[in-house]
Amino acid sequence: MGAALPIPRELVDFLKLPGPQSMLLRGPPGSGKTSLSLALLQTFPGARHFVTNRVPSDDVLLAFPWLGENGHLGIEVLDNTDANADLAQATRALMRSEPTVLSDDDQATRELKEFLWLPGPLQEAWSRLDPEQPTLLVIDSWDALVEGYLGRRDGPASPDLPTRGEIERSLLRRMGQVRAHVLFVLEREEQTQLDYLVNGVAVTSREVVEGRLERWLTILKLRGVRIENPLYPFSLESAHFECIVPVRPYHQLRGGRFNPAPDALPGLLWPGSRAFAESFGRLPLGKSTLVEVENDVPNQIPHLLLAPMLAHTIEHNGRVIYVPDGSTLPEDVWEALHGSVERRRFLSQVRFLLPPAGPNEGKSEFDSTIVRLGGTADGMPVSPADDIGMDQFLRSGSTADSPGLFVVFLQGLVAITTAMGMAVTPEVAQRLPGQIQAAVRGSPIHAIAIGPSHSPLVEPLRSTAALRLHVRQVQGRIFLHGSDPWTPTFVLTEGHDNAPYGLLRIV
């Protein structure tokens, strides 16, 4: 879980550097380059120019409707898609004007010639630059502009005409005379000489993982800026670029309170999170959810997803039975609720099923919520006397108006069965779905099972779960998706005062 940002912190810092600065952004078509370019223009505090060479400005406004608000939000769009002047025409014009451009100042003559070699849109953009004002000039795409200008990809063969490399070096020299940032957007994925000439290089990419789209930004170079996170997953939701920073330590995570249900729907439990309900739906009573968690996902992440469900259930007088994993204590679950419910209600409406206490485990203020299962008497395993009592606790306190919740971490279940002298055999695993279904079938209760994908207990649960979620960690970010029903990929983001967390859909 990390915070959502319009653009990475490293790029914000790069835009704050005094000009001149140069950067290139490359990647395949449709990978988000234009979206990122416009996001950079939005962030930049000075004059902003966007030269479009592939897509007419009207189409740009259709793809990014927010750009048409309030005079393009101060972004000047220069449309070069209708330009038909090529290098040959520029050459003839230059040759005709040769006597007039020559002067006794060889340096001035050379600079004027170089300026006349530049494509017309760059000459126009240059004429609008204020040498005293910071400026960001985006050229989208540089490939389309310079190759259309030269007439072919490899440039002209004549030694009298400038090459693509000479045009690029000339432009960078000229931009070095003003307080400008220039961003070259390239369609080609291979490196060019610009990778070495510019101060910054970033690459956008997209890939399909398990049938779902993922987008990534890689920052390869930013001179003068410390690159703390070179990789950022991002989304283009609502035509806006938005990326995710890595998960912070648990004690630094910012969470919010659960979202109240907008309405009451019979037979469904509100998950306490608007983001969850919009992404995966509500929880059907009398059925179960399976959450498959990869090994490298931090332990607190499932509890953060569950916390608003617990808070809503307790707030509406429902009962909760919680079988935590071995590293989680009742006080950890209480802390994850962020004060959303009263302590007295938590103590009376929640029960934790745990194995026998360890030798170093002391008393806790939450002891009244703990039911110890398993143990030995004279070296022989014994069953808990309160086993049926827990069933009665859950069922008797849960009604259609106050649904209950049964949460089982499979690691915790294994610890309990081991303490009771039972081995988790394939036969036990096969009986587990039926036991969970029997506990909730016909009752206003929803069961949630959480476990690693490789656990032998997970496979039999897949066929009975009404909702199957997958949680994994990639480069310090938490990715979620539903496999039944199918959903796109989401990235978990930090919450705020009015929401326990967010889910950013990757599009």
C-alpha positions in Angstrom: 0.0 0.0 0.0 1.4 3.3 -1.0 0.4 6.9 -1.7 -1.0 7.9 -5.1 0.9 10.8 -6.8 0.2 12.7 -10.0 3.8 12.2 -11.0 6.8 10.7 -9.2 8.7 12.8 -6.7 11.9 12.5 -8.7 10.2 14.2 -11.7 8.8 16.9 -9.5 12.3 17.6 -8.3 13.7 17.6 -11.8 11.2 20.2 -12.9 12.3 22.4 -10.0 16.0 22.4 -11.2 17.1 25.7 -12.8 17.1 25.6 -16.6 18.3 24.7 -19.1 17.4 21.0 -18.6 16.6 18.3 -21.2 14.9 15.0 -20.9 13.6 12.3 -23.1 10.6 10.0 -22.6 10.4 6.9 -24.8 8.2 3.9 -25.0 5.9 2.0 -27.4 2.7 3.6 -28.7 -0.1 3.6 -26.2 2.2 3.2 -23.1 1.2 6.5 -21.5 3.9 9.0 -22.8 1.5 11.7 -23.8 -0.4 11.4 -20.5 2.8 11.7 -18.5 3.9 14.7 -20.7 0.7 16.6 -20.0 1.0 15.7 -16.3 4.5 17.3 -16.3 3.1 20.4 -18.0 0.4 20.6 -15.4 3.0 20.5 -12.6 5.5 23.0 -14.1 5.3 26.4 -12.5 6.4 28.5 -15.5 5.4 28.9 -19.2 4.2 25.7 -20.9 4.2 24.7 -24.5 3.0 21.4 -26.1 4.0 20.7 -29.7 1.9 17.9 -31.1 3.2 16.2 -34.3 1.3 12.9 -34.4 -2.2 13.8 -33.2 -4.2 16.9 -34.1 -4.9 19.3 -31.3 -8.7 18.6 -31.5 -8.0 14.9 -31.0 -5.7 15.7 -28.1 -8.6 17.6 -26.4 -11.0 14.7 -27.0 -8.5 12.2 -25.4 -7.8 14.6 -22.5 -11.1 16.6 -21.9 -9.7 18.2 -18.8 -7.1 19.9 -21.0 -9.8 22.0 -22.7 -10.8 23.6 -19.4 -10.0 27.3 -18.7 -7.9 27.9 -21.8 -6.0 24.7 -21.8 -5.0 25.3 -18.1 -2.3 27.7 -19.3 -0.8 25.1 -21.6 -0.2 26.4 -25.2 -0.8 23.7 -27.7 1.1 24.0 -31.0 -0.4 21.8 -33.7 2.1 20.7 -36.3 0.2 17.8 -37.8 -0.8 19.8 -40.9 2.7 21.1 -41.6 4.0 20.0 -45.0 7.3 21.8 -45.1 10.2 19.4 -45.5 14.0 19.7 -45.4 14.3 20.1 -49.1 12.0 23.2 -49.1 14.0 24.6 -46.1 17.2 24.0 -48.0 16.0 25.8 -51.1 14.8 28.7 -49.0 18.1 28.9 -47.1 20.1 28.8 -50.3 18.1 31.6 -51.8 18.6 33.7 -48.6 22.3 32.8 -48.3 23.6 36.3 -49.1 21.4 37.9 -46.6 22.1 35.6 -43.8 25.9 36.0 -44.1 27.6 38.6 -42.0 31.0 39.6 -40.8 30.2 37.8 -37.5 30.9 34.1 -38.2 29.4 33.0 -34.9 26.2 34.9 -35.6 26.0 33.5 -39.1 26.5 29.9 -37.8 23.8 30.4 -35.1 21.4 31.9 -37.7 22.0 29.0 -40.1 21.4 26.5 -37.3 18.2 28.2 -36.3 17.0 28.1 -39.9 17.7 24.4 -40.1 15.3 23.7 -37.2 11.8 22.5 -38.1 9.2 25.3 -38.3 7.3 24.4 -35.1 10.6 24.6 -33.1 11.3 28.0 -34.6 7.8 29.1 -33.7 8.2 27.7 -30.1 11.6 29.4 -29.8 10.1 32.8 -30.8 7.6 32.5 -27.9 10.2 31.7 -25.2 10.9 34.4 -22.6 14.6 34.2 -21.7 13.8 35.4 -18.2 10.9 33.0 -17.5 11.2 29.3 -16.7 9.6 27.3 -19.6 8.8 23.7 -20.3 8.6 22.7 -23.9 7.2 19.2 -24.8 7.7 17.8 -28.3 5.3 14.9 -28.9 6.7 13.1 -30.7 10.2 14.0 -31.6 10.4 11.0 -34.0 7.4 12.2 -35.9 8.6 15.8 -36.1 12.2 15.2 -37.1 11.7 12.2 -39.4 8.9 14.0 -41.2 11.1 17.0 -41.5 14.1 15.0 -42.8 11.9 13.0 -45.2 13.1 9.6 -44.1 14.1 7.8 -40.9 17.9 7.8 -41.5 18.1 11.3 -42.6 19.4 12.7 -45.9 22.5 11.4 -47.5 23.7 14.7 -48.8 26.7 16.1 -46.9 25.3 19.6 -47.4 22.2 18.8 -45.3 22.1 18.4 -41.5 21.6 15.0 -40.0 19.1 14.1 -37.2 22.0 14.2 -34.8 23.1 17.6 -35.9 19.6 19.0 -35.5 19.3 17.5 -32.0 22.6 19.0 -30.9 21.7 22.3 -32.4 18.4 22.4 -30.6 20.0 21.5 -27.3 22.7 24.2 -27.7 20.0 26.8 -28.5 17.8 25.7 -25.5 20.9 26.1 -23.4 20.6 29.8 -23.9 17.3 30.2 -22.0 15.8 29.0 -18.7 14.0 26.2 -20.4 13.2 22.5 -19.8 12.7 20.6 -23.0 11.1 17.1 -23.1 11.6 14.9 -26.2 8.9 12.2 -26.6 10.2 9.3 -28.6 8.2 6.4 -30.2 11.2 4.2 -30.7 12.3 2.0 -27.8 15.9 1.6 -28.7 18.5 4.0 -27.3 19.6 7.0 -29.4 22.3 9.6 -29.1 19.8 11.7 -27.1 20.0 9.2 -24.3 23.6 10.5 -23.7 23.0 14.1 -24.6 20.0 14.8 -22.3 20.0 15.2 -18.5 17.1 12.8 -17.9 15.8 9.6 -19.4 12.5 7.8 -18.6 10.7 4.9 -20.2 7.1 3.9 -20.1 6.0 0.3 -20.7 2.9 -1.8 -20.5 2.5 -5.6 -20.1 -0.2 -8.1 -19.6 0.0 -10.2 -16.4 -2.5 -13.0 -16.0 -4.7 -11.4 -18.6 -4.6 -8.0 -16.9 -2.9 -4.8 -18.0 0.0 -3.3 -15.9 1.7 0.0 -16.7 5.2 0.9 -15.4 7.4 4.0 -15.6 11.2 3.4 -15.3 13.4 6.4 -14.5 16.9 5.6 -15.9 18.7 9.0 -15.4 18.0 12.4 -13.8 21.2 14.4 -13.4 21.0 16.5 -10.2 18.2 14.4 -8.7 18.4 11.5 -6.2 16.4 8.6 -7.7 14.9 6.9 -4.7 12.4 4.8 -6.6 13.3 4.1 -10.2 10.2 2.1 -10.9 6.5 3.3 -10.6 3.3 1.5 -11.5 0.8 3.9 -12.9 -2.7 4.2 -14.2 -4.4 6.4 -16.8 -7.8 6.4 -15.1 -10.0 9.3 -16.3 -7.2 10.4 -18.7 -5.0 11.4 -15.8 -1.5 10.0 -15.0 -1.3 8.7 -11.5 1.5 6.6 -10.0 2.0 4.7 -6.7 4.9 4.9 -4.3 6.1 1.8 -2.4 4.6 0.6 0.8 5.8 2.4 3.9 6.4 0.8 7.3 3.2 -0.3 9.0 3.5 2.3 11.8 3.8 5.1 9.2 0.7 4.1 7.1 -2.1 6.5 7.1 -5.5 4.9 7.4 -9.0 6.2 7.7 -12.3 5.1 9.2 -14.7 2.8 7.5 -17.2 4.1 5.0 -20.9 3.9 6.1 -23.1 1.9 3.9 -25.0 4.1 1.4 -28.0 1.7 1.7 -29.0 -1.6 3.1 -29.2 -4.4 0.6 -30.9 -7.7 1.8 -28.6 -10.7 1.8 -25.4 -8.7 1.4 -22.8 -7.4 3.9 -21.3 -4.0 3.3 -17.5 -4.3 3.3 -16.9 -1.0 5.1 -15.0 0.4 2.2 -16.5 2.2 -0.8 -13.4 1.3 -2.8 -13.9 -2.4 -2.1 -17.6 -2.3 -2.9 -17.1 -0.5 -6.2 -14.2 -2.8 -7.2 -15.4 -6.3 -6.0 -19.0 -5.9 -4.8 -20.6 -6.5 -1.5 -20.2 -9.8 0.5 -23.1 -12.3 0.1 -24.4 -13.7 3.4 -24.3 -17.4 3.8 -21.3 -17.6 1.5 -17.6 -17.2 1.6 -14.7 -15.1 0.2 -11.2 -16.5 -0.5 -8.2 -14.2 -0.4 -5.0 -15.7 -1.8 -2.0 -13.9 -0.6 1.5 -14.3 -2.0 4.4 -15.0 0.5 6.1 -11.6 0.2 2.9 -9.5 1.0 3.4 -7.8 4.4 1.4 -9.4 7.2 -0.5 -6.1 7.9 -2.1 -5.8 4.4 -4.8 -8.4 4.9 -5.7 -6.9 8.2 -6.0 -3.5 6.6 -8.5 -4.9 4.1 -10.4 -6.6 6.8 -10.5 -3.8 9.3 -13.4 -1.8 7.7 -15.4 -5.0 7.4 -15.0 -5.7 11.1 -15.8 -2.1 12.0 -19.0 -2.1 10.0 -20.1 -5.5 11.5 -19.4 -4.3 15.1 -21.0 -0.9 14.5 -24.2 -2.7 13.4 -24.3 -5.1 16.4 -23.0 -8.1 14.4 -20.7 -10.8 15.9 -17.2 -11.6 14.7 -15.1 -14.7 15.1 -11.5 -14.1 14.1 -8.8 -16.8 13.7 -5.6 -14.7 13.1 -2.3 -15.8 11.7 0.4 -16.7 14.2 2.0 -13.2 14.3 -1.2 -11.2 15.0 -2.6 -10.4 18.4 -6.1 -9.0 19.3 -4.5 -5.6 20.0 -3.1 -5.5 16.5 -6.6 -6.0 15.0 -7.9 -3.3 17.4 -5.2 -0.9 16.2 -6.1 -1.5 12.6 -9.7 -0.2 13.3 -8.3 3.3 13.8 -10.8 4.0 16.6 -13.8 3.4 14.3 -15.7 1.5 17.0 -16.1 1.7 20.8 -13.7 -0.5 22.8 -16.5 -2.0 24.9 -18.3 -3.2 21.8 -15.1 -4.6 20.4 -14.6 -6.6 23.6 -18.2 -7.9 23.7 -18.8 -8.7 20.0 -15.4 -10.1 18.8 -13.8 -13.5 19.7 -10.4 -14.6 18.7 -9.7 -18.3 18.4 -6.0 -19.0 19.3 -3.8 -22.0 20.1 -2.6 -22.4 23.7 -0.5 -19.5 25.1 3.2 -19.7 24.7 5.5 -19.6 27.8 6.4 -16.0 27.3 2.9 -14.8 26.5 1.6 -12.5 29.2 -1.8 -11.1 30.2 -3.6 -8.6 27.9 -6.5 -6.2 28.2 -8.1 -8.2 25.4 -8.0 -11.5 27.3 -11.8 -11.5 27.5 -12.0 -11.8 23.7 -9.6 -14.8 23.5 -10.7 -18.5 23.3 -7.8 -20.9 23.5 -8.2 -24.1 21.4 -6.1 -27.2 21.9 -3.7 -28.1 24.7 -2.8 -31.2 26.5 -3.7 -33.0 29.8 -1.3 -35.6 31.0 0.3 -35.6 27.7 -2.9 -36.3 25.8 -4.6 -33.8 23.4 -7.9 -32.5 24.5 -10.7 -30.7 22.6 -11.9 -27.2 23.7 -15.0 -27.2 25.8 -16.1 -23.9 24.2 -16.1 -25.2 20.6 -19.9 -25.3 20.3 -20.2 -22.2 22.4 -18.3 -20.2 19.7 -20.9 -21.4 17.1 -23.7 -20.2 19.3 -21.8 -16.9 19.9 -21.7 -16.2 16.2 -25.2 -17.4 15.2 -27.1 -16.0 18.2 -25.7 -12.5 17.8 -26.0 -12.3 14.0 -29.3 -11.3 12.4 -30.4 -10.1 8.9 -30.1 -6.6 10.2 -26.8 -7.3 12.1 -24.9 -9.7 9.9 -21.9 -11.6 11.4 -18.4 -12.2 10.1 -16.2 -15.3 10.4 -12.6 -14.6 9.5 -10.1 -17.5 9.2 -6.4 -17.1 8.4 -5.3 -20.6 7.3 -2.0 -20.3 9.0 -3.8 -19.7 12.3 -6.1 -22.7 11.6 -3.1 -24.9 11.1 -1.6 -23.7 14.4 -4.8 -24.6 16.2 -5.2 -28.0 14.6 -1.6 -28.8 15.4 -2.1 -27.8 19.0 -5.2 -30.2 19.1 -3.0 -33.0 17.8 -4.5 -33.0 14.3 -2.4 -33.1 11.1 -3.5 -31.1 8.1 -3.9 -34.0 5.7 -5.4 -33.9 2.2 -8.6 -35.4 3.7 -8.8 -32.5 6.3 -8.2 -30.0 3.5 -11.1 -31.5 1.4 -13.5 -31.3 4.4 -12.6 -27.6 5.2 -14.9 -26.0 2.5 -17.9 -28.0 3.7 -17.2 -27.1 7.3 -17.0 -23.4 6.5 -20.1 -23.6 4.4 -21.9 -25.4 7.1 -21.0 -22.7 9.6 -22.5 -19.9 7.4 -25.1 -21.6 5.2 -28.6 -20.3 5.9 -27.2 -17.8 8.4 -26.7 -14.0 8.1 -22.9 -14.6 8.2 -20.2 -14.2 5.7 -16.9 -16.2 6.0 -13.6 -15.0 4.8 -10.6 -17.3 4.4 -7.1 -15.9 3.9 -4.1 -17.9 3.0 -1.0 -18.4 0.8 -1.8 -19.6 -2.8 0.4 -22.7 -2.3 -1.4 -23.8 0.9 -3.0 -27.3 0.5 -6.1 -25.7 2.2 -6.6 -23.2 -0.5 -7.3 -25.4 -3.5 -10.5 -27.0 -2.2 -11.8 -23.5 -1.1 -11.6 -22.1 -4.6 -14.6 -24.0 -5.9 -16.9 -22.8 -3.1 -15.9 -19.2 -2.7 -18.4 -16.6 -4.0 -15.5 -14.1 -4.4 -11.9 -14.9 -5.0 -9.2 -12.2 -4.6 -5.5 -12.4 -5.2 -3.0 -10.1 -3.4 0.6 -9.8 -4.4 3.5 -7.4 -3.9 5.5 -6.1 -6.9 8.4 -3.6 -6.3 7.0 -2.6 -2.9 3.4 -2.1 -4.2 0.3 -4.1 -3.3 -1.6 -5.4 -6.4 -5.1 -6.9 -6.1 -7.4 -8.5 -8.6 -10.5 -10.7 -8.6 -10.5 -14.0 -10.5 -14.1 -14.9 -9.7 -15.7 -12.6 -10.7 -13.0 -11.4 -13.0 -11.7 -7.8 -12.4 -8.8 -5.7 -13.7 -5.8 -5.1 -11.6 -5.9 -2.6 -8.7 -3.1 -1.1 -6.6 -3.8 -0.5 -2.9 -3.3 3.2 -1.9 -3.3 4.8 1.5 -6.5 6.0 3.1 -7.5 9.3 4.5 -9.9 10.6 7.2 -12.9 9.5 5.2 -11.7 6.3 3.7 -9.8 3.3 5.1 -7.8 2.8 1.9 -8.1 3.4 -1.9 -7.9 1.1 -4.9 -6.5 2.6 -8.1 -7.6 0.7 -11.2 -4.8 0.1 -13.7 -6.1 1.2 -17.2 
